[in-house]
């Protein structure tokens, strides 16, 4: 079966479809949640803590579901999972538009998180590993840029909420999930070998009669999930991922409150928070390109090290002046975005792609330990000491350790 469209390798059409899906989900839900936060709190009189729990539910559930999604991806393929995820996400948003209680609010977000878990995260980056080998890092970088681009939808999401009300907006966004994602999910396919292709578009070569010519096979040395978790290489990488996520999600969550504590007004701190996902595109694309040229372990370690440097800068902004926000933004955004496309790429390089979904799912699920504890730790430090600086120093040291673990990953 020839999947080339206009003589373009079909894998690139899949990349385009996943890019748009990621942008929609992240723009409406991940980044767009901040737009609906205050209207919901005001209407029901709920505290900010009660409303914030919804975001925690979404993040925690997606992390817990990641290993399950990985297993299902290897068995069912990405198209069915994305289609089902769009259906559930749309239902969750429509239910959110009709809520009248806190339990209903949390229930809607459980549905939304369940749907999101099969549309972004494990599935997109694993599909990149299915369809690409030589350019897997660059392609994964392009795909995860869709999440960052979703941040540009926040003004549109906010405008719709302000003009039509948050209930109507959630209904529109729920229906939009079906209109946008259903047809795009049909573009996504499983392994290219099923369609007479190898990764990167290399065609199968039919064997010639009376010759020893063989059909080219993938050069991957595939390992099972059970074999992977017994290797030192996996745990070196995993510690690096956990250390990185431990820091970056804490900063993204607490950056505006922190800047307020050191005298930076809300308008400026909002600009800093909004600049992070956009500037992270520099890291997502450049590291994706570097990862296809140089050792992926070293490239990923350098991104974690940049994150460490940015955190040490963040801790001293109050003393050194607000001009230090410029190097912080540059270092943190690149250090935050750069390692993201490398996760699936480096796992594919070491362990092959036959069970890549399960492996990436396990890696992302374990990394959620860092996310949940990192966000909570920053809050505890501020509640205990009235300052965030100590937390940033700890995160910087943790990231240095994570960079060391990644850098020393054995090649087994």
C-alpha positions in Angstrom: 0.0 0.0 0.0 1.5 3.3 -1.1 0.9 6.1 1.4 2.8 8.8 -0.4 0.7 11.9 -0.9 2.1 14.4 -3.5 5.3 12.4 -3.3 5.8 13.3 0.4 6.6 10.5 2.8 3.4 9.8 4.8 5.2 10.1 8.1 5.3 13.9 7.5 1.5 14.0 7.1 1.2 12.2 10.5 3.6 14.8 12.0 1.4 17.6 10.8 -1.8 16.0 12.1 -0.3 15.4 15.6 1.2 18.9 15.7 -2.3 20.4 15.2 -3.9 18.0 17.7 -1.2 18.9 20.3 -1.7 22.7 19.7 -5.5 22.4 20.2 -5.3 20.3 23.4 -2.6 22.4 25.0 -4.1 25.8 24.0 -7.6 25.0 25.2 -6.8 22.9 28.3 -3.2 22.9 29.5 -2.4 26.7 28.9 -6.0 27.8 28.6 -7.0 26.6 32.1 -5.7 29.9 33.5 -8.4 31.7 31.5 -11.3 29.9 33.1 -9.8 29.7 36.6 -11.1 33.0 37.9 -14.6 33.0 36.3 -15.4 29.6 37.8 -14.0 30.5 41.3 -16.1 33.7 41.3 -19.4 32.0 40.2 -19.3 29.3 42.8 -17.3 31.1 45.5 -14.7 28.3 45.6 -11.2 29.0 46.9 -8.3 29.0 44.6 -7.0 25.9 46.3 -10.2 24.1 45.4 -10.0 25.2 41.8 -6.3 24.4 41.6 -6.9 20.8 42.6 -8.5 20.3 39.2 -5.2 21.1 37.5 -3.4 18.7 39.9 -5.9 16.0 39.1 -5.3 16.5 35.4 -1.5 16.3 35.7 -1.5 13.4 38.2 -4.0 11.3 36.2 -2.1 11.8 32.9 1.1 10.7 34.6 -0.6 7.7 36.2 -2.2 6.7 32.9 1.0 7.1 30.9 2.2 3.4 31.4 -1.3 2.1 30.5 -1.5 4.3 27.5 1.9 3.0 26.4 0.8 -0.6 26.6 -2.5 0.1 24.7 -0.6 2.0 22.1 1.6 -1.0 21.3 -1.4 -3.2 21.0 -4.1 -1.0 19.5 -2.2 1.6 17.6 -2.4 5.4 17.8 -5.4 6.1 15.6 -7.9 4.3 17.9 -6.4 5.9 21.0 -6.5 9.5 19.6 -10.0 9.0 18.3 -11.2 7.7 21.7 -9.3 10.5 23.5 -11.0 13.2 21.4 -14.4 11.7 22.2 -13.7 11.6 26.0 -12.1 15.1 26.0 -15.1 16.6 24.2 -17.5 14.9 26.6 -15.5 16.2 29.6 -15.5 19.8 28.3 -19.3 19.6 27.6 -19.9 18.2 31.1 -17.7 21.1 32.5 -20.1 23.6 30.8 -23.0 22.0 32.8 -21.5 21.6 36.3 -23.2 22.8 39.4 -21.0 21.3 42.2 -17.4 20.8 43.1 -17.7 17.1 42.7 -19.0 17.6 39.2 -16.1 20.0 38.5 -13.6 17.4 39.5 -15.4 14.6 37.6 -15.3 16.7 34.4 -11.6 17.1 34.8 -11.1 13.4 35.4 -12.7 12.8 32.0 -10.7 15.6 30.4 -7.5 14.2 31.8 -8.3 10.7 30.6 -9.0 12.0 27.1 -5.9 14.2 27.1 -3.7 11.2 28.1 -4.2 9.5 24.7 -4.0 12.7 22.5 -0.7 14.3 23.9 2.2 13.0 25.8 3.1 9.3 25.2 1.2 8.8 21.9 2.7 11.7 19.8 6.3 11.2 20.7 6.1 7.4 20.3 4.5 7.7 16.9 7.5 9.8 15.9 9.7 6.9 16.9 7.6 4.5 14.8 7.9 6.5 11.6 11.4 8.0 11.9 14.8 6.8 12.8 17.6 9.0 11.3 15.5 12.2 12.0 13.6 11.0 15.1 15.0 13.8 17.4 14.1 16.6 15.0 10.7 15.2 14.2 9.9 14.8 17.9 11.1 18.4 18.4 8.6 19.5 15.8 5.8 17.6 17.3 6.3 18.9 20.8 6.5 22.4 19.4 2.7 22.0 18.8 2.3 22.1 22.6 4.3 25.3 22.9 2.4 26.9 19.9 -0.8 26.1 21.8 0.2 28.8 24.2 -0.5 31.4 21.5 -4.2 30.3 21.6 -4.6 31.6 25.1 -5.7 35.1 24.1 -8.3 33.6 21.8 -9.5 31.2 24.5 -9.7 34.1 26.9 -11.6 36.3 24.5 -14.2 33.7 23.8 -14.7 33.2 27.6 -15.0 36.9 28.2 -17.4 37.5 25.3 -19.7 34.5 25.6 -19.2 33.3 29.1 -17.2 30.3 30.4 -20.0 27.8 30.1 -20.7 28.5 26.4 -16.9 28.6 25.8 -16.5 25.1 27.3 -19.3 23.8 25.1 -17.7 25.3 22.0 -14.3 23.9 22.9 -15.8 20.4 23.6 -17.5 20.4 20.2 -14.3 21.8 18.7 -12.3 18.8 20.0 -14.5 16.5 17.9 -14.5 18.7 14.8 -10.7 19.2 14.9 -9.3 15.9 16.2 -11.7 13.3 14.8 -10.6 13.8 11.1 -7.0 14.3 12.1 -6.9 11.0 14.1 -7.7 9.2 10.8 -4.5 10.4 9.3 -2.4 8.8 12.1 -1.1 5.2 11.4 0.8 2.6 13.3 4.1 1.1 12.2 5.2 2.0 8.6 6.2 -1.6 7.9 2.5 -2.4 7.6 2.4 -0.2 4.6 5.5 -1.4 2.8 7.9 1.2 4.3 10.7 1.5 6.8 11.2 4.5 9.1 12.2 7.7 7.3 10.4 6.4 4.1 13.0 3.8 3.1 11.1 1.4 0.8 11.1 -2.4 1.2 13.2 -4.1 -1.5 11.6 -7.2 -2.9 14.0 -10.2 -3.0 15.2 -11.2 -6.5 14.8 -14.7 -7.7 17.8 -17.0 -7.5 19.8 -14.4 -5.5 20.6 -14.0 -1.9 19.2 -10.4 -1.9 17.1 -9.9 1.3 14.4 -7.5 2.2 16.1 -4.7 4.3 15.3 -4.9 7.9 15.4 -2.3 10.6 18.8 -2.0 12.4 17.0 -1.7 15.8 17.9 -4.1 18.5 14.5 -4.2 20.2 14.2 -5.0 23.9 11.1 -5.9 25.8 9.8 -3.7 28.6 11.0 -6.4 31.1 14.5 -6.3 29.7 14.6 -2.5 29.6 13.8 -2.1 33.3 16.7 -4.4 34.2 19.3 -2.2 32.4 21.5 0.5 34.1 21.0 2.7 31.1 17.2 3.0 31.6 17.6 4.0 35.2 20.4 6.5 34.5 18.1 8.2 31.9 15.1 7.9 34.2 16.8 9.7 37.1 17.8 12.4 34.7 14.2 12.8 33.5 12.8 12.8 37.1 15.3 15.5 38.2 14.5 17.7 35.2 10.7 17.4 35.7 11.1 17.9 39.4 12.4 21.4 38.7 10.7 22.7 35.6 7.1 22.0 36.6 7.7 23.7 40.0 9.1 26.8 38.2 6.2 27.0 35.7 3.6 26.7 38.5 5.3 29.1 41.0 7.0 31.6 38.8 4.3 34.3 39.0 3.9 34.1 42.8 7.7 34.2 43.2 8.1 37.2 41.1 5.4 39.0 43.1 7.3 38.3 46.3 10.3 40.1 45.0 8.4 43.2 43.9 7.7 42.5 40.2 4.1 43.5 39.3 1.6 41.0 37.9 1.6 42.4 34.4 5.4 41.9 34.1 5.3 38.5 35.7 2.5 37.4 33.3 4.8 38.3 30.4 7.6 36.2 31.9 5.3 33.2 32.4 3.9 33.6 28.9 7.3 33.9 27.3 8.5 30.5 28.7 6.5 28.2 26.4 7.2 30.3 23.3 10.9 30.6 23.9 11.0 26.9 24.7 10.5 26.3 21.0 14.1 27.3 20.5 15.1 24.4 22.7 12.6 21.9 21.3 13.7 22.4 17.7 17.5 23.0 18.2 17.9 20.0 20.5 15.9 17.9 18.1 18.3 18.8 15.4 21.4 18.4 17.6 20.1 15.0 18.8 20.2 13.6 15.2 23.9 14.8 14.8 25.5 14.2 18.2 25.2 11.8 21.1 21.7 12.1 22.4 22.8 11.4 26.0 25.2 14.4 25.9 22.7 16.7 24.2 20.0 15.8 26.8 22.4 16.3 29.7 23.4 19.8 28.4 19.7 20.8 28.5 19.3 19.7 32.1 22.5 21.5 32.9 21.1 24.7 31.3 18.0 24.3 33.6 20.3 24.1 36.6 22.1 27.3 35.6 18.8 29.1 35.1 17.6 28.1 38.6 20.7 29.5 40.2 20.1 32.7 38.3 16.5 32.8 39.5 17.6 32.5 43.1 19.7 35.7 42.9 17.4 37.9 40.8 16.3 39.9 43.9 19.9 40.7 44.7 21.3 41.2 41.2 18.4 43.1 39.6 15.5 42.3 37.3 17.8 42.5 34.2 18.8 38.9 35.2 15.3 37.8 34.1 16.7 38.0 30.5 19.4 35.3 30.9 17.0 33.3 33.2 14.3 33.2 30.5 16.8 32.2 27.8 18.5 29.5 29.8 15.3 28.1 31.4 13.2 28.1 28.3 15.9 26.3 26.2 16.7 24.0 29.2 13.0 23.3 29.7 12.1 22.7 26.0 15.3 21.0 24.8 15.2 17.7 26.7 11.5 17.1 25.9 11.9 15.7 22.3 14.9 13.7 23.5 13.0 11.4 25.9 11.4 9.2 23.2 14.4 9.6 20.9 17.0 8.4 23.3 14.8 5.5 24.5 14.2 4.4 20.9 17.9 4.6 20.2 18.8 2.4 23.2 15.9 -0.1 23.2 14.3 -0.2 19.7 10.7 0.5 18.8 8.7 -2.8 19.0 7.6 -1.9 22.6 8.4 1.8 22.5 4.9 2.9 23.6 5.2 0.8 26.7 8.7 2.1 27.5 7.9 5.8 26.9 4.7 5.4 28.9 6.6 3.9 31.9 9.3 6.6 31.6 6.7 9.4 31.6 4.7 7.8 34.4 7.8 7.6 36.6 8.7 11.2 35.7 5.4 12.3 37.2 6.9 11.5 40.6 9.2 14.5 40.0 6.4 16.7 38.8 4.1 16.2 41.8 6.8 16.3 44.5 8.5 19.3 42.8 5.5 21.5 42.8 4.6 20.6 46.3 8.1 21.1 47.6 8.2 24.7 46.3 4.9 25.4 48.1 6.2 23.9 51.3 9.4 26.0 51.2 7.5 29.2 50.8 4.9 28.3 53.5 7.8 27.4 55.9 10.3 30.2 55.2 8.3 32.9 53.4 10.8 32.8 50.5 11.3 30.7 47.3 15.1 31.2 47.0 16.0 28.1 48.9 13.8 26.0 46.7 15.5 27.3 43.5 18.9 26.4 45.0 17.7 22.9 45.7 16.2 22.5 42.3 19.5 23.7 40.7 21.5 21.1 42.7 19.0 18.3 41.8 19.3 19.2 38.1 23.1 19.1 38.2 22.8 15.6 39.6 20.3 14.7 36.9 22.6 16.1 34.2 25.4 13.9 35.6 23.2 10.8 35.5 22.2 11.4 31.9 25.8 12.2 30.8 27.1 8.9 32.3 24.3 6.7 30.8 26.0 3.5 29.7 25.5 2.5 26.0 24.3 -1.0 26.9 
